Amino acid sequence: MLRIDRWKEGARTVVKLQGRLGGELVAVLENELAAAGPANGVILDLGGLGHADPSGLEVLRAAIRGGAQVRSVTGFVASLLGPG
């Protein structure tokens, strides 16, 4: 189960994830990120994300490489995402 909330904070869009990211939910996240606009205008709030499968992690890494900022990430998810 994954809950995705998206809202504006000034010029940026916050995308908040809660739950587990994997399977068909990865495509849902990709759609949400595309709707949020360019990655450098996105803030990823990962404090409620408990787990992500490899494909979900790759989508998150791609957004971060594209300039998305990360807010509130657990140590476990940070270790899955790797350095950076």
SULZI-V461555 format. One line per field, one symbol per residue. ss: DSSP state (A for helix, B for strand, O for the rest). psi: psi as a letter, one per 40 degrees, with the letter a starting at -180 (. if undefined). burial: # if it has 24 or more other C-alpha atoms within 12 Angstrom, else .. A space follows every 10 residues. Layout:
ss=???
psi=???
burial=???
This chain:
ss=OBBBBBBBBO OBBBBBBBBB BOOOAAAAAA AAAAAAOOAA ABBBBBBBBB BBOAAAAAAA AAAAAOOOBB BOOOAAAAAA AOOO
psi=hhhhihiigb eihhhhhhah hibeeddddd dddddeaide eihhhedehd ihiddddddd dddddeeiih hgiidddddd dai.
burial=.#.###.... ..######.# ##..##..## .##..##.#. ######.### ##...##.## #.##...### ..#...##.. #...
